[in-house]
C-alpha cells in the first residue's frame, strides 16, 4: 500500500510538505512496487496531492526523471495495480502513482492536470476565475467517469467522510477485494496489454 498524506492543520501540512512528494518519495514508492512485483502482491495506491514538489531541490534531485520512471515502470509492473484518488489528484504528482489497471475516485475528489487557480492564471490571466476554470477543466469524478478516464466512483456519506470513516473504509475494502480477485485471474501478459490499452485510449480521449 502506497499513499500520499497531507495534514489536518497548518503544522501537519508543513510537516508533510502539503502532500507534495519529492523525488526520493517517488523512488521509494517504486522500490516498494518492485518488491510487490517480486513477491506477487497487488499494489494499492491512495492519491491525495496538489502535485509533485516544485522547489529548486526537486529539480536538483531529478523530480521529472523520478516521475517519468514511475510511469514507465508502473506500465510494465507484473502485478495488479489499483489507484484511488481520495482527495486531490494534481498533475504528474498524482500520475506518478496512478498508472494502474483500475483508477477510482472518491465521489467528492478531483483529478486534474493542475489546480483550477493555476489553470485560470495561465488561460484567463486571472486566478480569481478558478471556479470557471474548474467547470471548464471537468475535474470531478462524474466528469472523468463519463470520459472513461476513471473506472469507478466510490460514493461518500451525506455527512463529511471523516465523520463516518470506518464505514467508508469498509466500503473501499469490499471494492478492493472484489477487483483484486478479478485482476488476479488475468494472465500477466493480458493484464499488461489491458493496462497499456487503457492509457492509450485515455490519451486519445484527451486529444
Buried (B, 14 or more C-beta within 10 A) or exposed (E): EBBBEBBEEEEEBEEBBBBBBBBEBBBBBBEBBEEBBEEEBBBBBBBBBBBBBEEEEBEEBBBEEBBBBBBEBBBEBEBBBBBBBBBBBBBBBBBBBBBBBBBBBBEBBBBBBBBBBBBBBEEBEEBEBBEBBBEBBBBBBEBBBEEEBBBBBBEBBEEEBEEBEEEBEEBBEEBBEEBBEEBEEBEEEEBBEEBEEBBEEBEEEEE
